Amino acid sequence: MSRSATNRAKDEVDAAARVAKLTAGYTPLPGIPDEFIGADGQPRAHWLRFLDKLMEFSASDMNRRFATADRHIRDTGVSYRAYGDTSERAWPLSHVPLLIEAGEWREIAEGIEQRARLLELVLADIYGEGQLIDSGDLPAAAVTGSPEFLHPLHGVKPPGGKFLHIYAADIGRGPDGRWWVLGDRSQAPSGAGYALANRLVLARAFPALYRDMNVERLAPFFEAFRLGLTSMAQRSNPRICLLTPGPFNETYFEQAYLARYLGLLLVEGGDLTMRDGKVNVRTIAGLKRADVIWRRIDSDFADPLELNAHSRLGVPGLVDALREGGVVIANALGSGVLEAPAMMSFMPKLCRKLLGEELRLPNIATWWCGQEDARQSVIEDMDELAIAGAYGNPVPGFASSQPLIGASLTGEEKSRLVAALAERGVDYAGQEVVNLSTTPVWHEGRLEPRPFVLRVYAAHTPQGWKIMPGGFCRISGRTDARAVSMGEGVQSADVWVLADKPVEMVSLLPTDETVRIRRIMGTLPSRAADNLFWLGRYLERSEATLRLIRCLASRMIETGAGAANPGSAVSKLSSLLTSWHAAPRATASNAMALVAAALHGDEEYGSAVLLVRDARRAASFIRERLSTDTWRLIGDLNRTLTVDVHGALAEAEAYERADAALRIIAAISGLAQENMNRGAGWRIFDAGRRIDRGINTCRFARHFASGEAPADDLDVLLDLVDSQITYRSRYLMGVNLNPVRDMVVLDPFNPRSVAFQIERLDEHLETLPLLSDDGMLETPRRLILQLAADAATATAASLNNEKILGFEQSLLGLADAIAARYFLQGPHVARADKSSGLA
């Protein structure tokens, strides 16, 4: 036998031994079905095949791949918020996928497809003719008692004729080995974006394993869903929006992720307005029609005029737009009524009536206590049931937000609950206690069973319902879990549906040669423009502060001065940092304490770290518009400056930290210049940078190039505007006031000069869209032309602090004018007025 064959044989033996070691300690939870262990007590065949291939990697290689997956999640910002969180958490991805073989998946998919058809019919009847209620098949109180039943929508047929566009069901394996529906998600199902993120991360970490296991792709599902939304619109090239509650929502990352992946416009309620029976997006080019809105806000919050008057998330007049057929909403408002546990008790009967079939995927046994027989049954069997709020609400009269397990209640609690059931049973539902099936997770080098819930998605398309091959899997950190929501200790797993043969690669990138080619600027909502503008401004302010800090540290290294002498460059740099609120004035007498506070402190709003956090916050509001590399660099910048300073900070250390942060900002600027499409978004972002760079340069010049400025001050100024090399190559003599002023303020060829910023701003404002083509200049354009003329006609000899201050104030006024023109919000937003009519 050859040496290579011997090594292969040894590797196979070693892998087999490792598989045996991993599975030997695996003990299924008593009485709970396990996805890994079959009825014979042995690992299922597809799991063994997966482990055989996984064990082909060495232990160190496998750990490196796991670490790569974790690092990718952190670097790309995959995150979520648990309810009540004030900050985001890194996404907790399980390193082991949930495996489902093809035959079993077909049964699940058929059951989900049937249930989606059934719920569409039920919803259409509830808001339509109401025959189910008239016939007694569905009690009226089970529907109208739900806060999700919206009376203003009764009789309103949704444009396109469909109520449900995307549906999801939470499922688990029951004691009999069958899959059961634990809950319906018809309001605004979340998790599909996280399922996609899970797939991209895990497939990237184990590409060969993913390919060899013949895993079904997710892209065809999302392509079908997007096509389904497009087909509902009245126009051939519709504008499809994803309506988000905003960046502080628990699943905002997912919403931004899906908007970017599907090419949708991510909007908040404030971005939309209703005019003439149509919903419009507030953009920098005026109002633009929104044809389809995929909402991720609850129905009740969608219209403060006719629904919840306290809502700040919705669009006033949206219900009226629906009545007039002016917009398609996915899913239809009021569809959340199907999620109530009370409704689940009638699904078997409704399926037989509406489809003439038995449920292929049954739901857990549920009894709505609004009916006498069901109520008595629940009271008699309370120890064997879970008691839930009938409409998805917490159990009335009890503090717990989770269903109550009857067997765990005290005698006094049972008596109180029985009395409440007898008095108002419509508010309660009894359900079979669910012991969730388990799946293996990787914990400390071995496999362990953990309970899980699988959410499966169905999308409506012109060809019918399309089922996502996989889904969103949540794994509990506790072995006794009966419900799983994303919180402490919970993980999410990728779901691999294993095909019988190799799977064709599919992408959402269009390949049809008939696709219409377009080069026009895309729609830029005013809110997105606002955040892009401020992202540019905050990054530029961060850079200016870091340049001051680096220059101060450099001067201290050169002079060895620990304290600032009055009138010295060190003193002036320190004074500028405190006047910019980068550091407390109390640190002014100790230069290194001032540097540490300006770099890492959170006492003053102008410190480098707080400016970077402001930039990151602005970026988080427009995450769907930023590349992964840009978001990663902003995160790196934040981590570079978010450090604890223990003891004194050395001059060289301060210099290095400021320099490292400046290199990251330079990388972000490089990405913006080389990778961002030259559309309106880039121009607004760059305009923000140019305005603040011009303002900061004016302040540097006034501080260090006054009439009696010494050579040392002029040298500092050239450092701050990164123009030392250019100046030395242009002027052989030493630094002189007028040449320095000209280079820093008036030189249109110097990328750091005020004049250069003015020229770029003029180019941007000339290109950005107009609200009217009447030939009149808009305010920002008029201001920049006047400022450009002043800069072009000025001379270095005539420059003084008063003149430079005039430039600075003009730039500040221009920033206000840009905000007033392009960041249009509120009821007085303008409509684009063209000579050919209204856009």
N, C-alpha and C positions, 0 to 999 in steps of 0.2 A: 504493500500500500504506500502511495506517495506521501511525502510530508504534508502537503496541502490537504490531501484527503484525510489524513490522520487528524490534522487540526480541525477540519470540519466536523469529523465524527466526535471529537472531544467537545467542540462547541455545542453540538446537538445534545450530547449527554449532559453537559453543564446546564443548558437551557431547560432541558426536561427536569433536571434536579431542582432548578430554581422555581419552575412552575409548580412542582410538587410541594416545595417549601411554602410557596405563596398560598396555595389552596389548602394545605394541611391544617392551617390554623383558622380557616374560615368556618365560622359557626353560624348558620342561619338563625334568625330570631325565632323563638318557639311560636308555632302556630301562625306564622306570617309568611305568605308566599314570597319566594326569592327569585329574582331575575337570573341569578348566576347558577343556582343549584336546581336541577330538574327533579321530577317526581321520584326518580331512582336514587336520589341522594348524591348524585355525581354532577360535576360541572357540565353545563349544556355544551353541545358540540361547537356552536359558534363562539362561545366564550373561550373554549379551549384553543380554538384556532387563533383567536385574537391574542391570547397569552403566549402561545407558541411563537407568534411573530414578534410580540413585544419583547420576549426574552432573548431574541436574537441580538438585542442591544446589550452591551455590558452595563453593569450597575452604574458605573460612573457616567457612561454616555446617556443613559436614561435620565439620570438626575440632572445632567446638563440640559437635556431637552425640556424637562419639567421647568427648570430655572429660566430657560429661554422663553417659554410660554408665559411665565409669571412676569418676566421683565417686559415682554411685549405688551401685556395688559397695562402695566404701569406706564410705559413710555407713550402709548397711544391714548392713555386717559380713559380706558374703559372703566366706567364707574357707575355707582347708583347711590341713592340715599334711602335709608330705612326711615319709616315714618317718625318725624320728630328730629331727624338729624339736621345739624346746622352746617355740616360739611360733607363732602363726598367721600365715599369709601371705594377702595380698589375692588374691582369685580372678583368675587371668589370662585374661580373656575376649578372644578374637579379635574384631576389629570387623567381620570379614567372615564371614557364615554359610556353611555347607556347603549347597549346593543339590542336590536330587535331584528329578527330574521324575517325574510320577505313574506312568507306565508302568514305569519302572525300579523305583520303590518297590514296586509291586505284586508284582514278582518277588521282591524281598527279603523282603517281609512273608509271602508264601506259603512261602518257604524257612524262615523263622524259626518260623512256625506249625507246619510239619511237624516241625521239629527239636524243638520243645517237646513235641509229642505223643509223639515217639519216646523222648525222655529220660524222660518220665513212665512209660512202659511199662517201660523198662530199669530204672529205679529201683524200681518196684513188684516186678519179678522178682528183683532183687538182694536185697531185704529180705523177699521173700515165698517163692515156691515154688522159685526157683532153677533154672528149666527151661533158661535160656540156658547156665548152667554145666554142667548135666547133659548137654546135647546137644553140648557142645564148641564152641558158637558164641562163648562168652566164657570164656577161661581163668580158672580160679579165682584164680590168683596175680595176675592183672591187677586183680582186685577186692580180695582180702583183703590184698594187699601194700600197699595205700594206707592211710596213717594216718587218712584220712577215712572209711574203712569202719568203722562202729561195731558191734561184735558184740552189745552189749546191746540194740540196736534191731532185730536180726534177728527176724522174726516178729511185730513190733509194727506193726499196721496203723494208720496215723494217723487220728485222728478226722476225719470228713468224707470219708475215703477218698482224699485227694489228697496226693501228696508235694511236688509243685512248685506254688507259688502265683504266683511271679514268677521268670522266667527271662530271662537275657540272653546274647547272643553277641557277641563281638568279631569284626568282619568287616573285610575290606579287598579292594580290587580286585586280581585277579591279573594276570599278564602277558598272559593271553588276553582281558582286558577284563571277565571275569566276576567276581562277588563270591564270596569264599571265607570260610569260618569259620576264624578264627585261634585261637579258644578259647571254651569254654563256661563260663558263670558261673551255677552252680546252687546255690551255698552261701548267699550273702547278697549278691546283686548290688548294687553301689553305683553312684552316678552319676545315677540318675533325678532326684533332687532338684536336682542341679547343672544337668541339662538343662532343668528347669523354670525355675531361676533365670536361666540364659542367655537363655531365651525372654522372660521378663518384662523383663529389662534391655534387650535389643536391640529388642524391639517397642516399648518405651517411648521409645527414642532415635529410632527411625524408624517411627512408627505408620502413616504413609501408604504408605511403601514396603512394609511388612509386609502391609498390607491389599491393596494393588494386586497383589502377587505371589501372592495366593490361597494363603497358607500354611495347611496343615492345623493345627488346634488340638490342644493336648496334654490339655486338661481332660477330654475323654471317656475317654481312657485311664485317668487317675487315678480317675475316677468308677467305671469298670468294675472296676478293681483293688479299690477300697474295697468295692464291692458283692460282689465275689468273696470277700473276707475275711468279710464279714457273713454271707453265705450258708452258710459252713462252721460257724457257731456253733450251739449247741443252743437258745439263747434268742433271742427275737424282737428284743430290744434289747440286743445284746451289748456288753461292754466290750472294746475292741480296744486293745492296747498295742504300742508299738514299743520293743523291748528294745535299748538302746544299751550299748556298752562303757563309755561315759562321756565327759566333755568333753575328754579328752586323746586321744581317737581321731582318726585322720587326717581322717575325714569327719563329725565330730560336727555341724558346721554343717548339713550336708545332712539328717542325721537329725532335728534339731530343726525344720528348715524343713519337712520332709515331715510330721512329727507335727502341726505347726500347720496346714498346708495341708489335710490329710486329716481333721483333727479327732480324731487318735489321742492316747492317753495315753503320753507319753514316760517310760519307766521304766528304771532300772538293776537289775542283779541283786539288789542289796540292798533294792530296793523290793518284791520278790516273795517269797512264802513258800508252801510246800505244806502244806495241811491237808486231811485226809480225802479224798485223791485229787483235790483241786482246787487250782489255783494262785490265790493271792489277792494283791491289792495292799495294802501297808501304807499306810493313809490316816489322816488326823487323826480320821476317824470310825470307826476300827477296820479290820478286814479286809474287803475287797470283792473279789468274784470277778473274775478275768481270764478271759475266754472265748477270746480269740484273741491270740496273741503273734506279731508280725512281728519276727523276730530279726535283729539286725545284728551278732551275735557268732558266731564260728565254733562249729560243732557240738560240738567237743571240750571247749569251755569252758562248755557249757550246764549241766552238772550235776557238781559236784565229788564227789558220792557215788559215781557209777557211771562217770564218764568221767575227766576230768583232775582229779586230787585237788588240784592246785596252783591251780586256777582260783579267782579272786575275782570273776569277772564273771557267773557263772551262778546257778542256783537249786537248792539241794540238794533232791533228790527229784523233779526235773522229769521224768526218765525214767519214774519210777513213775507220775506223773500221766498220762503218755502211755499207759502200759499200761492204765490204768483209764479212758481216754477222757475225762479231765477237762479237757483244754485242747487247742486247735488251735495247732500251731506252723507258721509259714510262714517259710522252707521247712522241710520235715521234717528232723529231726536226721539227719545222715549223708548228706545229699544232695550234699555236696561231693565225694563219690567220683567223680562224673561229670566233674569238672573236670580230672582227671589226663590228661596227654598220652597215657598208655597207652590210655585208653579211646577216644580219637579214632581210633586205628588200626582199631577194630572197627565204627565207626558206619556205614560204607557197607553192610557185610554185615548188621548188625542191622536197618537200615532195610528192606532187602529181606525179611528174615525176619518182622519184626513188623508192617510196614505194607504189604508187597508192592509197594514203590515204590523208585525210585532217589532218592538225596538231591537235592532241588531246589537246595539251597545246599550244595555240597560243602565239606568241611573240607580244610585243607592236608594233603598226603600225610604220613602218620606211620607209623613202624614201631616196634612194641614189641619190644625186644631180649630179652624173655623167651622168644621163639620162635626156634628155631635158624635157620630160613631168613631171617627178618627180621634177626637179629643178623649173619649173614654178609653180607647185603646192605648193612647199615649200615657194616660194617668196610670193605668193598670200595669203597663210594662216599662215604667219610667226607669227602673234600674238597668234595663238593657238598652236604653236609647240615649241619644244626645238631643238636647233641647236647644233649638236655635230661634233667633228672631225670624218671623215668617217672611220678612221682606229684605233680608240681608243685613238687617240692623242688629246691634247687640241685643241680648235677651232683656226685654223690659223688666225693670225692677232689680237688676243685678249689675254689679260693677264690671264684671268680666266682659271683654270684647269678643271672646271666643264662645262657641257653643258650650253648654253645660253638660257634663257627663253625669247622668242620673245617679249612677252607682257611687259617685264621689261626693254627693250632696249630703249635708247633715239632715237630721230629722226636721229641724226647724226650717231649713231651706226648702226641703221637699214640701212641707205643709204650705209654706208661703207660695211656692210655685204652683201647687195644685189649686190653691185659692185663686191665683191670677189666671190660670187656665179656665177655671169655671166662670170667672167674671168676664174675661175678654179673650177667648181662645183664638180669635182671628189674628192676633199678634204673634202667635207661636207656631212652631212646626217641630215635630219629632222626627229624628232621622236615625237610621241604623248607625251604630258606632263603627267607624272605619279604622281598621288596622292596616296601615299602608304597607304595600309590598316593598321589598328592599332591593337595593342594587349595590354592587361592590364599590368602595372608594379606596383610594390609596392613602394609607395612614402609617407613617413611620416604617416604610419599607415593606408593608404587607397589605393584603386586602381585608377589608372589614365591611360588614353589611350595614347599610343605613336606609331608613325609609325615604321614599321619594314620591313626588307628584309629577306627572307628565302633562303638559299643556300642548294640545294638538290644534293646528290652525286649518281653517278652510276659507278659501277666497272665492268669491263669486266672479265668474268670467262669462263671456258670451256663449261658451260651450258648456256651461254648468259649473258645478263646484269643483275646485282644485284643492287637493289636500297636501299640505307641506309634508314631505317625507322626513319626519323627525319631529322636532318641537322644542319646547322650553322645559327643561327638567330641573326641578328644585330638589335638593337633597338635604334632609334635616341633619343637624349635628347631634340629635338625641335619638336613642333607639326606640323610645316609646311615643314618637310623634304621631299625632292624628291629623295635623294640618301643618302646612309648610308655607311660610312667607319669607321673603328676603329680609333676614335680620341676623342677629348675632349667631355665628356658628353654622349658618346655612350656606351651602355651596350650590353651584349650578353646573350641570354636565352637558356636554355635547351629546346629541342623540344620533346614533348611526343606524340607519335602516340599511340592512345588508341585502343587496340585489343578488339575483341568481347568476348574473354574468357581469362582465366589466361594464362600467357606466361611462357614457359619453360625456366629455367635458362640455359644460354649458356656461356661457357668460351673459351678463346683461348688456354688454356692448353690442350695438346694432350692427348687423352684417349685411342687411338688405341693401343692394346697390341703389334702390329707389328712394332711400331715406333722403328727405329734403335737406340740403346743405344750407346752414345759416351762419352768418358771421355777425349778426347784430348783438348789441349788448343785452344781456338778460335782465329780467325784472329785478330791481333792487329796492326792497321795502325801505321806507324811511327809517324804521327802527334799526335795521341792519346797517344802514349807512351811518347812522348816529354812532353805533358801537364800533364800526370800522374806523371812523374819524377819531374817536377817543382812544382806540387801541394805538393808532399812529401817534397821537399826542402823548399818551402815557409812556410809550416806548422811547420817544424822543426826550421826554423829561427825565426818564431813568438814565438815558445815556448822558445827558448833560450833567446830572448829579454825579454819576460815576466818573466822568472826566474831571470834575472838580476834585473828587476824592483822590483819584489817581495822581493828579497834578500836585495836590497837597502832600500826599505821602512821598512823592518823588522829591519835592523840595526839602522835606524834612530829612530824607536820606542824604541829600547832598549837603545840607547845611548842618545837620546834626542838632537842629533846634527842637527842643521839646516844648517850648512855649513860644508864642507868637510875639515878636517885637512890633510895637505900633508902627504902622506905615509899611511894614515889610510885605512881601508877596504872600508869605504864610499867613500873616494877619488878615490880608484882604481876602484870601481864599476861605479862611475860617469865617470871616464876616459874611461872605456871600452864602455860604452853606447855612448859617444860622438865619439869615434874612429870607432864605428860600424855605425855611422850616424843615430843613433836612436833619437838624440836630437842635437840641435844647440850648438856649442861650447860656445856661449854667455851665455848659461844657466849653465855652469859648476860651477860657484861660488854660485849658489842657487840650492841646491839639490832637493827641492820640485818642483821648476820650471822645472828642468831637468826631473824629474819623470813624470810630467804632459805632457811635450812635447813628451817624449818617449812612453807614453801610447796612447795619443789621438792626437798628433800633426801631421800636414801634411807638415811641413817644410823640414823634412829630410826623404829620401826614406827608411831608416831603422827603422822607428818608428813601434811600434806594429800594429797600425791600418792600416798603408800602406802595411805592409807585409801581413796582413790578407786579404786586398783587392786584393793584387797580387795573393794570394792563391785562392780567390773566382773567380777571372778572369780566372785563369787556370782551375778551376773546371767547369766554365760555358762553356768552350770549349769542355768538355767531359761529359756534363750533362747526356747523355744517358747511361753512364757507372757507374754512381753513384746512390746509393740507395736514396730513399726519405729521410730516416733518416740522411744520411750523408749530403745531400744538406741542410736540415733543420738546422743541427748543424753548418755548415759553415755560414749560414745566421745568426744564433744566435750569433756566435762569432763576426761577423761583427757588428751587432747591439750593442753588449756589449761594444765594443771599440769605436763606432761612437757616441760619446756624446760630448756635449758642456761643457767645464769646466769653470764655472763662478767663478771668484775669485780664491783664493788659494785652492789647493787640499791638504787635511789633510793626514798625513802619514798612518793612519789606513784605510782611504778611498782608497788610492792608493793601499795598500796591498790587500784589498778586491776585487778591480776591477781586478788586475792582477791575483789574485787567482781564481776568477770566470772564467776568460778567460782560465786559465790553466786547469780548470776542464772540460771545453768544448773541448779543444784540447785532453785531456785524453779520453773523450768519443769518439771522432773521431778516435783516435788510437785504441780504443777498438773495434769499429765497423770494422775497417780495419783488425784487427787480428782475429776476431771471425766470421765475416760475408762475407768478400770478398773471392771469389773463388781463390784457389791457382794457378791461371793461370799466364800468362806472364804479364798481367796488374798489378796484385798485386805485383809481383816481381819487376817490374819497379818502381812502386809507393814506395814500401818499400826501394828499393835501394836509391832513392832520399832522403828519411828520414835518412837512415843509413849514407850516405855520409856526409850530413850536420851535423848530430849529432856528428860524429867523428871529423869533422873540428871544430865545436864549442867547443867540449870537449878539443881538443888540445889547443885552444885559452884560454879557462878557465885555463888549467893547466899551460901554459906559464905565465899567468898573476898572478896566485895566488900560484904556487908551484915552484917558482924559488929557487935557491940554499939557500938563506937566508930568506925564507918565514917565518914570525912569525906564531904562532899558530892560531891567529885570521884569517889570510888569508887562512890557510888550512881548517879551519872550514867553511869559506865562500865557498871554493871550494866543500866541501862535500855537502853543501846545494844546490849549483848550479847543481850538478849531482845527487841529490836526493839519496845520499848514507850514510847519517848520521846513520840511524838505523843499516845498515849492518856493518859499521865500528865499532860502539860501541859494537855490539855483538861479533865481531871478535877480537877486541883489547881492553883489559881492561885498558891499560894506556891511556893517553891523545893523542891528535893528534901528529903524527910524519911524517916527510917529506917522507921517503921511503915507508912506508905502504900506505900513501895517494896516492903517485904517482903510486904505483903498482895497487891499487884498481881503480883509475881513468883512467889509461892509459893501463895497461897490463893484468888486470884480465879478463879472458875470460868468467867468470861466472857472472860478473856484467853487467846487461843489459844496463848500461849507459857508460861503458868503451869503449875506442877506440878499444881495441882488440875484444870486442864482436861485434862491428859494422863491423869490418873487416871479422870476421867469417861468419856473415850473408850475407855480400856482396859476399863472395866466394861461398856460397850456391846458391845465386840467379844467379850469372854469370855461374855457372856450369850447371844450369837447363835451362837457356834461350836458344832458338834455335840457331843453327850455320848456317852460309851461305854455308859452305863447310865441307864435312866429310873426308877431306884429312889427319886428325890427327894432324894438326898444330894448335897451340893455337892462338886464336884471341887476339888482343891487350888488351882489358879490362881484359880478363882472365889471361893473362901473367902478367899484372901489379898487379892484386890482389894477385896472388900467391907469387910474390916477396915481396909485402907488408906484407902478412900473415907470411912469413918466418922471416922478420925483426922483427915483433911484437912478434912472438913466441920465438925468441932467445934473445930478449932484457931482461935486468934485471933492477929492480928499481934503484939499485946503479949506473948503467951506464946512467940512464936517465938524460938529461939536456935539457935546452930550445932548443938547436940546434937539438938534436935528436927528440924532440917532434915536432919542426917545420918541420923536414923531413917527419914525418908521415902526418902532415897537408898538405904539398905540394904534397905528393904522392896521397892523397885523392882528391885534386883538379885536379891533372892530370888524375886520374881515371874518374872523372866526365866528363872531356873533351873527354876521350876515349870512354866512354859509349855513349855520344852524337854523336860522329863521326860514331860509329858502328851501333847504333840502330835507330837513328832519321834520317833515310836516306831520303833526299829530293833532288830536282834538277835533272838534266839530267843524272847524273852518278850513279844513284841508282843501287845497285848490284842485280843480280838474284841469287836465291839459286842454288847452284851447287852440286848435289848429285851424288854418284857413279852410280846410276841407271838412271841418266839423269837430265834434268832440271825440277824443281818442277813447 
